[in-house]
């Protein structure tokens, strides 16, 4: 399993992209700003 970091300030974009990666079998780690 590949771990993917997704950073975006739009919650709906984070949800959509992370769902796509999870459905593809990857672990999606999301963050809503670069400081975190």
KOLLUMDREN-376448 format. One record per residue (C-alpha): residue in three letters; z, y, x. Coordinates in steps of 0.1 Angstrom, whole numbers, padded with zeros to 4 digits, always signed. Layout:
ALAZYX/...
end
This chain:
UNK+0000+0000+0000/UNK-0009+0034+0013/UNK+0014+0064+0008/UNK-0003+0096-0002/UNK+0012+0131-0003/UNK-0001+0154-0029/UNK+0008+0191-0029/UNK-0003+0214-0057/UNK+0013+0242-0077/UNK-0002+0230-0110/UNK+0020+0203-0127/UNK-0009+0189-0147/UNK-0031+0185-0116/UNK-0002+0167-0098/UNK+0002+0144-0127/UNK-0035+0136-0130/UNK-0041+0130-0093/UNK-0009+0110-0087/UNK-0017+0088-0117/UNK-0052+0081-0103/UNK-0038+0071-0069/UNK-0011+0049-0085/UNK-0036+0031-0107/UNK-0056+0025-0075/UNK-0026+0008-0060/UNK-0013+0035-0038/UNK+0021+0052-0036/UNK+0018+0088-0046/UNK+0044+0113-0034/UNK+0041+0147-0052/UNK+0053+0181-0043/UNK+0048+0214-0062/UNK+0050+0236-0031/UNK+0045+0233+0007/UNK+0081+0243+0015/UNK+0095+0211+0002/
end
